[in-house]
Every structure is written in C-alpha cells, then in structure tokens.
Amino acid sequence: MSALPLDADAQKRAAAARAVDFVTPGMRLGLGTGSTAKHFVDLIGERVRAGLDIVAVPTSEATHSQALACGIRLTTLDETPELDLTVDGADEIAPDMSLIKGGGGALLREKIVAAASARMLVIADESKWVAKLGQFPLPIEVTPFGFTATLRAVDKAIAGIQPSGALQLRLAKDGHAFVTDGGHWIIDAQLGRIDDPAAMAHALSAIPGVMEHGLFVGMAGIAIIGGLAGVRIVERT
C-alpha cells in the first residue's frame, strides 16, 4: 500500500526535521518565527531534552515563549552577538534564494538575527517555492509616527522601480493596526511580482520611516523544501 501524499503541515514538519540534522552540539542558534519554524523549535526541544547542548536566540516573543516551554537555553544578541546558524521559514522563496518574510510580523527581529548568523537556512513547504517573488504581499515595517508621509514615500519608491500596487495597513483581529514586537506597524504591499528584489530592497531601506522590509536578499544559503515527493535541499550558487 503506497503512502499518502503529505499535506502542507506535514511537508513543513518534514522540512523542519531535515533542518535539525544541520544543528550540532555547542551551536549558537537563531530560532525563526512562524508555522514552519514552530515545528523546528519543537523538534530541537526534543533533542535538547535528550541531551543536545545548544544556546538560542528567538526572533519573536512567541518563539521565546515556545522555546522556554521546550526547555531550550536562551540568550540574547547582546550576550551572544555572533550566531552559527539561523533556521527560519519564509512566505516565498525564489530560485536565487531571495525571500519574502514577515507574514507573521517578526521581520525586523528575524533579519537582525539572520544578519548576525554565519549561515541562514530556510525551511518551507513546496507552496512557498516560486519562480518570482511578489504574489505574497511584501511586508514593510514602519514607525507609526508620520505614517501617512511614510506611506506616500513607500508608494513613490516602488513606482520608481515598477508599477506600484495596493498598500494596506495590516490590521489586528480587533480592527486596530497590527503592532509588531518592536511597537511598529506593517504595510502590506500587493505587488504581484517583484522583478528586481535587490533594487526594491535598497529603495525601501532608504526611506526614513521604514524600519525594515520583508525582502531577504543574499542572506539564505540553503533552502529545505518539503513536498509531495519528499524533502529536497537547494543551495544558493
């Protein structure tokens, strides 16, 4: 009797399980945020309880709470400013290993932790693997101060590179602005496609009110993709 195809959540867990093999004793590890990273934290917690000695930096308050519950020893980037590896999910992964992240709202801390790491490994189910970034709305984290002026600047910056799309303030379940762990708001840019992620990243980073954006360019070195046929590993060339 043949095995049933893995559903999306099972694909995520399969990718997370393969990522655990990249973790070695003594590592300083960045722990990502989101549904796929949550599987990874659970699985690392199992290894820790079995004797694996690591120390980790979480990328969000949610991951911090989960990691503590799993018994993972935590540190901060102030105490441990250089990490060996960050394992995180993504909302989209292009073949050149550029990413869109931030669907969960933790993009600023995720990027700070990834930048402090010698390597970044991204894990996802196969639906996140795309030919070109942009179908997933691009999160742009902004300071609430001067929001309308920042929104106009974002629209102008995008229009200088490609046709702009709808820019929407992300709302929380209560109907008010979604607030990140850093106290910021998020604009979700509906772009359809991003032809030049590096140029878009540069233009958005130049806007004073933009704290960070969800384009991770040149950061991820390895992607582990869980799919219907199993798990595959892609390395950035």
N, C-alpha and C positions, 0 to 999 in steps of 0.2 A: 504494500500500500504506500503510495507516494505521500510525502509530507505536504501539508497545506502551505500555500504561499504566506509569507509573513505580512501582517498588517503594518501600518505606518509605525505604530508604537513599538511593535516587535522589531522592526527594522532599526529604529533608534536605539533600542537596548542592545541589539546585536553589534551596532557600530560602537557603542559605549564599551561593551565587553571587550572588543578588539583593542580599543584605546588603552584599556587597563594594562595590556601587555607592554606598553611603552613606559610604564612607571616602574622605577627601580628604587631599592632601598636608599634612604638618605636624600631623596629628591625634595627640592623646594618647588611646590606645585601650585599653579594658578587654577582655581576652580570656577568654571563658567556658570552661566545662568540660563534657565530655560528648560523646556521639556526634555530635550536630549541630554543636556548637561546634568539634569537631575538624576537620570539613570546612572551616569558616570559617577556621581558623588555617592550614590547608594552602593555601587559596586566597589569603589575604593574603600568605602566604610567597612565592607565585608573583609577586604584584605587587611585593613588596619586592625580590625578585631582579631584577625588570625595572626597578627604579629608584624605586619609591614610598618616600617618606621619612615614616615614622611612628615613634612610640615606644609601647610597650605594657606594660600591667601584667597578668600572668597571674593567674588566680583559683585555681590549684592547682599542686602540684608537677608533676603530669602535663602540664598545659598549659605550664608553664615549660619543661620538657624538650622538648616538641614545638616550641614557638616558637623556642627556641635552635637546634634542628636545622633549622628552616626559614629561619634567618638573620634573624629579626625582632629588632630592637633593643629591649631590655627595660629597664624602670625599675621603681621601687617607689613605693608611695603616700607613703612618707616623702620621697622625692626629688621626686615629681610628685603632690601631693595633690589636684589637680583634673584630671579627665579630661573629654574632649569627648564620648565615646561608649563605651558598653559593648555588646558583641554577645554574647549568650548563648542557650543553649537553655532548654527548660522541660519538665517532666514533664506538666503540664496548663496550658492557657490558657483562661480564661473570657472571654465576650464583653466584660466590663468591663475586661479586660486584667489582672485579678488572676491570679497564677500560683501553682502549686506547683513548687518546685525542690528539689533535694537528693538525687535518686536516685543521683547519683554521689558523694555525700558531701562536696561542696565548698560547701555552702550558706552557711556563715559568711563565707568569703572572697568568695564571689560577691555576697553582699548588701553587704559593705563596699565592694567595687569599684563596684557599681551605684550605691550611695548617693553615691559621690564623683564620679559622672559627670553631666554636664549632661543626657544622654539615655541611655535604655536601649532597645535594640532586641532583640527576642526572635525566634528562628528555630526552626522546628519542622516536622515532617511533620503531615499533617492529622489523624492519630490523636490528637494532643495537644490539638486544639481541642475543648472540651467545653462543654455547656450550663451545668454547675455543677461546681465543684471538689469533689474528695473521693474519687473512685474510686481514684485513685492514693494509696497510703499517705502521710500527711503526715510528712516527716522533722522530728524535733525534736532538735537537737544539745545534749547535756548534758555537764556535767562528771562524771567518774567518781566524785568524792568525794560521798558521800551519795546514791548512785544510787537506792536504794530509796525514800528520802524524796522525792526529786525525782519519781520515777515516780508516787508517790501524789499529789503535788501536781498533776502534769500531768493525771492522771485526774480529779481533783476540779475543776480549772479547766475542762476540756472539758465535764464533766457540768453545770456551771453555765450552759452555753450551749446544749447539745444533748445527746442521748444519746451517751455515750462508746462507744468500740469497743475492740477488742483492741489492746493496746500491747505491741509486741515490740521487744526489744533487737536491733539489727541485728548479725548475725554475719559474720565474715570467712570465707574459704574454709577456714581451718584450724579453724573451730569456735569460736574465741575472739571476743570483742567486736570489731567493726569499729572501727578507730581513725582519726579524721579527721586531716588535715594539722596541725590545731591540738592534737592529743592528746586529743580528746573522743570520746564515744560518741554513738550515734544511736538514738533511739526512733522506730520507725515506727508511726504511729497509723492504724489501719484504721477510718476514719470513714464510708465510703460516700458521704457528701455533706457539704459544709460550707455551711450556709445563710447564715452571716454571717462571711465571711473576716476583715473588719476587727475584729470583736469577738473572734474566735478569736485573731488575731494579738496583740491587746492583752493578752488574758488570759494567753497563753503567755509573752509578754515580761516579765510581772510576776513570774514565778517565779524566785527567785534561782539555782537550779541550771541553768536553761535558758540556754545561751549564745546560741542563735539558733534560729529555726524556718524552715521552708521556704515560708511564705506571703509572697509578694512582692505587696504591695497598694499601688497608686498609684505604682509605680516604672517599669513598662514603658510606653513611649509608642507604640511601633509593634510590630506582630507581622507577620512574613513567614511565610506558611504554604505549604509545598509540598504539592500534592495531585495527584490523578489528572488533573485538567484543567489543571494548570499551577500557577503561583505567584500568590498573592493577598496584598495588603497591607491590614492593618487598623490603623487609628489610634484611640487612645483619645480619646473625646469628653469 
